[in-house]
């Protein structure tokens, strides 16, 4: 921003100096207008240089924020613990991951905004961290039409990329061994 300020100063005062210098040529009645215009441009350039930059507020001062007690819901925390027990020795389990962190859009003919959706869990190879499976925990809110459409879009994008999605519900009350089988069955 400061560089732009100095460049603008140089351009404006340069124009003013050029107009003022031209006024000393024998141009008849235009001489006074060139001198006045040159002086105005020089003063404008100097005033631009002397004005202080306004410090932009990055966030509206009226907005208030608070740290959440947890960035996962209670059912998500329970599933996270179960995933760690069931497959944590085979996979890294990452909660609350944006699709854009897992999937690249290889044709950039359109925007990537569909990749800015959060999935509940990503299971990644422990050594390479290559995404291997998405795990979604669908509670009652996933029965709404907008959530059904969102879930279908996530599934479609993931499958086109070659990444499978395992969908579980909070009511799924199977043991760690069964969860392990479900994970490996989805791969």
C-alpha positions in Angstrom: 0.0 0.0 0.0 2.8 2.4 0.8 4.5 1.8 -2.5 1.3 2.7 -4.3 1.2 5.9 -2.3 4.7 6.9 -3.4 4.1 5.9 -7.0 0.9 8.0 -7.1 2.8 10.9 -5.5 5.4 10.7 -8.2 2.9 10.5 -11.0 0.7 13.4 -9.8 3.6 15.7 -8.9 5.4 14.8 -12.1 2.3 15.8 -14.1 2.2 19.1 -12.1 5.8 19.8 -12.7 5.5 19.1 -16.4 2.5 21.4 -16.7 4.3 24.1 -14.7 7.4 23.7 -17.0 5.2 23.9 -20.1 3.8 27.2 -18.9 7.2 28.9 -19.6 6.9 28.1 -23.3 5.3 30.9 -25.3 1.8 29.4 -25.5 -0.2 32.6 -25.2 -3.3 32.5 -22.8 -2.7 28.9 -21.8 0.4 29.9 -19.8 -1.5 30.9 -16.7 -3.8 27.9 -16.8 -0.8 25.6 -17.1 1.0 27.3 -14.1 -2.1 27.1 -12.0 -2.9 23.5 -13.0 0.8 22.6 -12.4 0.7 24.1 -8.9 -2.6 22.4 -8.1 -1.2 19.0 -9.2 2.0 19.5 -7.1 0.0 20.5 -4.0 -2.3 17.5 -4.6 0.6 15.1 -4.8 2.2 16.6 -1.7 -1.1 16.3 0.2 -1.4 12.7 -0.9 2.0 12.0 0.5 1.3 13.7 3.8 -2.0 12.0 4.5 -1.9 9.1 6.9 -3.0 5.7 5.7 -6.2 4.6 7.3 -5.7 1.4 9.1 -8.5 -0.9 7.9 -10.3 -2.8 10.6 -10.2 -6.5 9.5 -13.5 -7.2 11.3 -16.5 -5.1 12.2 -16.0 -3.9 15.8 -19.6 -4.8 16.7 -19.1 -8.5 16.0 -18.4 -10.6 19.1 -16.6 -14.0 19.2 -16.2 -16.7 21.8 -14.1 -19.9 21.7 -16.3 -23.0 21.5 -16.2 -25.6 24.2 -15.3 -28.2 21.5 -15.1 -28.0 17.8 -16.9 -31.4 17.6 -20.4 -32.3 18.9 -20.6 -35.0 21.6 -21.6 -37.7 19.0 -18.6 -36.7 16.9 -16.3 -36.9 19.8 -17.5 -40.4 20.7 -17.1 -41.6 17.1 -13.6 -40.0 17.0 -12.6 -42.0 20.1 -14.0 -45.2 18.6 -12.3 -44.6 15.2 -9.0 -44.1 17.1 -9.5 -47.4 19.0 -10.7 -49.3 15.9 -8.3 -48.1 13.2 -5.9 -45.6 14.8 -3.0 -48.0 14.5 -3.6 -48.2 10.7 -4.7 -44.7 9.8 -4.4 -41.1 11.0 -7.9 -39.8 11.9 -8.5 -36.2 11.2 -11.7 -34.5 12.3 -13.5 -31.6 10.6 -11.6 -31.5 7.4 -12.4 -29.4 4.3 -12.8 -31.4 1.1 -10.3 -29.0 -0.5 -7.6 -30.4 1.9 -8.4 -33.9 0.6 -9.3 -33.5 -3.1 -7.8 -31.4 -6.0 -10.0 -30.1 -8.8 -8.0 -31.0 -11.9 -10.0 -29.1 -14.4 -10.3 -25.4 -13.5 -13.1 -24.6 -15.8 -15.2 -23.5 -12.9 -14.8 -22.4 -9.3 -13.6 -24.8 -6.5 -16.2 -23.5 -4.0 -17.9 -26.9 -3.9 -14.7 -28.2 -2.2 -15.2 -25.9 0.8 -17.4 -28.3 2.6 -16.4 -29.9 5.8 -16.5 -33.6 6.3 -16.6 -35.1 9.8 -13.5 -37.3 9.5 -10.8 -38.2 7.0 -8.8 -41.4 7.4 -5.4 -41.0 5.9 -2.4 -43.3 5.3 -0.2 -43.1 8.4 3.0 -42.8 6.4 2.1 -40.6 3.4 -1.1 -38.9 4.8 -2.8 -39.8 1.5 -6.6 -39.6 2.1 -8.1 -43.0 2.1 -11.6 -42.7 3.4 -14.2 -40.0 4.4 -16.4 -40.9 7.4 -19.6 -38.9 7.9 -21.7 -39.1 11.0 -25.3 -38.3 10.0 -27.6 -37.2 12.8 -31.2 -36.2 12.4 -30.2 -32.9 10.8 -29.1 -34.9 7.7 -32.7 -35.7 7.0 -33.4 -32.1 5.9 -33.6 -31.6 2.1 -30.6 -29.2 2.0 -28.4 -31.6 4.0 -29.4 -34.5 1.8 -28.4 -32.5 -1.3 -25.1 -31.5 0.4 -24.3 -35.0 1.5 -25.0 -36.3 -2.1 -22.7 -33.6 -3.5 -19.9 -34.5 -1.1 -20.4 -38.2 -2.0 -20.4 -37.5 -5.7 -17.2 -35.3 -5.6 -15.4 -37.8 -3.4 -16.3 -40.8 -5.5 -15.2 -38.9 -8.7 -11.9 -38.4 -7.1 -11.6 -42.0 -6.1 -12.3 -41.5 -2.4 -15.1 -43.5 -0.7 -17.4 -42.2 1.9 -18.6 -44.3 4.9 -21.8 -42.9 6.5 -22.6 -43.8 10.1 -25.3 -42.6 12.4 -25.2 -41.9 16.2 -27.5 -44.9 16.6 -24.9 -47.3 15.1 -23.9 -49.1 18.3 -21.5 -51.7 17.1 -18.2 -52.6 18.8 -14.7 -51.5 17.7 -14.2 -54.8 15.7 -17.4 -54.2 13.7 -16.4 -50.6 13.1 -13.0 -51.8 11.9 -14.7 -54.1 9.4 -17.0 -51.3 8.2 -14.0 -49.1 7.6 -12.1 -51.7 5.7 -15.2 -52.8 3.8 -15.7 -49.2 2.6 -12.1 -49.0 1.3 
